Amino acid sequence: CQDLAEDFRSQEIDGQALLLLKEEHLMSALNIKLGPALKICAKINLLKET
């Protein structure tokens, strides 16, 4: 998790950018595997609903 947090920082992903992320972005720009990318996007979608 800490490695991912550093990747998010280095890519300058802030709150607004986080809400725009798609699975493709996570997999291509951050080299995250499909399963974790889907889980991250599911959590982001929950944030959007609240």
N, CA, C and O of each residue as an XYZ file, in Angstrom:
200
protein
N       0.814     -1.197      0.000
C       0.000      0.000      0.000
C       0.857      1.260      0.000
O       0.538      2.235     -0.682
N       1.931      1.238      0.757
C       2.782      2.421      0.840
C       3.420      2.728     -0.507
O       3.584      3.895     -0.865
N       3.783      1.685     -1.262
C       4.339      1.897     -2.596
C       3.313      2.565     -3.504
O       3.649      3.463     -4.275
N       2.063      2.124     -3.410
C       1.007      2.727     -4.221
C       0.799      4.185     -3.850
O       0.594      5.027     -4.725
N       0.848      4.487     -2.574
C       0.676      5.873     -2.135
C       1.766      6.753     -2.729
O       1.491      7.872     -3.164
N       2.983      6.268     -2.751
C       4.086      7.035     -3.335
C       3.879      7.221     -4.834
O       4.168      8.289     -5.374
N       3.381      6.188     -5.508
C       3.088      6.304     -6.941
C       2.009      7.355     -7.187
O       2.102      8.130     -8.138
N       0.997      7.383     -6.341
C      -0.058      8.386     -6.488
C       0.527      9.784     -6.314
O       0.181     10.701     -7.058
N       1.411      9.949     -5.333
C       2.042     11.253     -5.112
C       2.911     11.655     -6.292
O       2.859     12.799     -6.745
N       3.703     10.725     -6.787
C       4.613     11.053     -7.892
C       3.852     11.382     -9.172
O       4.347     12.139    -10.007
N       2.660     10.824     -9.335
C       1.818     11.127    -10.496
C       0.920     12.346    -10.244
O       0.109     12.718    -11.092
N       1.079     12.963     -9.057
C       0.314     14.154     -8.665
C      -1.199     13.916     -8.712
O      -1.962     14.759     -9.184
N      -1.609     12.754     -8.214
C      -3.036     12.421     -8.148
C      -3.585     12.963     -6.833
O      -3.307     12.439     -5.755
N      -4.373     14.030     -6.955
C      -4.994     14.628     -5.777
C      -6.451     14.174     -5.694
O      -6.854     13.252     -6.402
N      -7.227     14.806     -4.848
C      -8.613     14.393     -4.653
C      -9.453     14.451     -5.911
O     -10.209     13.524     -6.201
N      -9.324     15.550     -6.670
C     -10.102     15.684     -7.901
C      -9.672     14.655     -8.931
O     -10.513     14.037     -9.583
N      -8.369     14.468     -9.083
C      -7.864     13.494    -10.055
C      -8.254     12.078     -9.646
O      -8.544     11.239    -10.498
N      -8.261     11.817     -8.354
C      -8.631     10.489     -7.865
C     -10.035     10.112     -8.326
O     -10.284      8.970     -8.714
N     -10.947     11.077     -8.281
C     -12.330     10.800     -8.666
C     -12.483     10.560    -10.162
O     -13.504     10.027    -10.597
N     -11.492     10.942    -10.951
C     -11.552     10.758    -12.402
C     -10.860      9.485    -12.874
O     -10.960      9.117    -14.045
N     -10.158      8.812    -11.965
C      -9.394      7.623    -12.355
C     -10.285      6.496    -12.857
O     -11.383      6.276    -12.346
N      -9.802      5.803    -13.845
C     -10.443      4.599    -14.379
C      -9.447      3.447    -14.253
O      -8.257      3.658    -14.018
N      -9.957      2.231    -14.413
C      -9.090      1.058    -14.313
C      -7.907      1.155    -15.275
O      -6.783      0.780    -14.939
N      -8.181      1.665    -16.482
C      -7.128      1.754    -17.495
C      -5.979      2.644    -17.039
O      -4.813      2.343    -17.295
N      -6.316      3.750    -16.356
C      -5.280      4.657    -15.864
C      -4.396      3.958    -14.835
O      -3.170      4.058    -14.873
N      -5.045      3.252    -13.921
C      -4.288      2.581    -12.867
C      -3.368      1.514    -13.444
O      -2.230      1.351    -13.003
N      -3.873      0.793    -14.430
C      -3.090     -0.306    -14.994
C      -1.967      0.208    -15.889
O      -0.880     -0.369    -15.897
N      -2.206      1.279    -16.641
C      -1.173      1.743    -17.567
C      -0.177      2.682    -16.893
O       1.031      2.463    -16.989
N      -0.654      3.710    -16.221
C       0.248      4.706    -15.641
C       0.930      4.217    -14.370
O       2.084      4.560    -14.112
N       0.224      3.421    -13.579
C       0.765      2.992    -12.291
C       1.164      1.521    -12.266
O       1.647      1.024    -11.249
N       0.964      0.829    -13.377
C       1.324     -0.594    -13.480
C       0.687     -1.444    -12.384
O       1.330     -2.327    -11.816
N      -0.578     -1.167    -12.098
C      -1.321     -1.944    -11.110
C      -2.052     -3.058    -11.850
O      -2.607     -2.833    -12.926
N      -2.052     -4.245    -11.282
C      -2.746     -5.376    -11.907
C      -4.254     -5.138    -11.894
O      -4.759     -4.319    -11.127
N      -4.960     -5.864    -12.752
C      -6.392     -5.658    -12.950
C      -7.193     -5.801    -11.656
O      -8.028     -4.948    -11.355
N      -6.954     -6.858    -10.891
C      -7.727     -7.089     -9.663
C      -7.647     -5.925     -8.693
O      -8.682     -5.390     -8.295
N      -6.441     -5.516     -8.301
C      -6.337     -4.363     -7.402
C      -6.893     -3.078     -8.020
O      -7.467     -2.252     -7.310
N      -6.730     -2.903     -9.329
C      -7.260     -1.707     -9.994
C      -8.781     -1.668     -9.885
O      -9.363     -0.611     -9.643
N      -9.422     -2.820    -10.062
C     -10.879     -2.885     -9.936
C     -11.327     -2.572     -8.515
O     -12.328     -1.885     -8.312
N     -10.586     -3.077     -7.532
C     -10.934     -2.823     -6.132
C     -10.794     -1.343     -5.799
O     -11.646     -0.774     -5.117
N      -9.717     -0.716     -6.281
C      -9.515      0.715     -6.043
C     -10.650      1.509     -6.676
O     -11.194      2.419     -6.051
N     -11.008      1.171     -7.909
C     -12.086      1.888     -8.598
C     -13.428      1.682     -7.912
O     -14.259      2.590     -7.894
N     -13.649      0.506     -7.350
C     -14.891      0.262     -6.610
C     -14.964      1.176     -5.388
O     -16.023      1.727     -5.088
N     -13.856      1.337     -4.689
C     -13.825      2.238     -3.526
C     -14.022      3.684     -3.956
O     -14.713      4.444     -3.278
N     -13.420      4.069     -5.080
C     -13.596      5.426     -5.598
C     -15.064      5.665     -5.928
O     -15.601      6.733     -5.636
N     -15.713      4.679     -6.535
C     -17.132      4.811     -6.869
C     -17.986      4.973     -5.617
O     -18.972      5.710     -5.628
N     -17.611      4.286     -4.537
C     -18.332      4.461     -3.271
C     -18.184      5.890     -2.761
O     -19.138      6.472     -2.244
N     -16.990      6.450     -2.905
C     -16.764      7.836     -2.489
C     -17.622      8.801     -3.299
O     -18.142      9.780     -2.764
N     -17.766      8.521     -4.580
C     -18.565      9.391     -5.445
C     -20.030      9.393     -5.028
O     -20.717     10.403     -5.181
N     -20.510      8.272     -4.505
C     -21.919      8.137     -4.131
C     -22.255      8.844     -2.824
O     -23.421      9.138     -2.557
N     -21.244      9.117     -2.014
C     -21.519      9.755     -0.714
C     -21.343     11.245     -0.763
O     -21.537     11.923      0.247
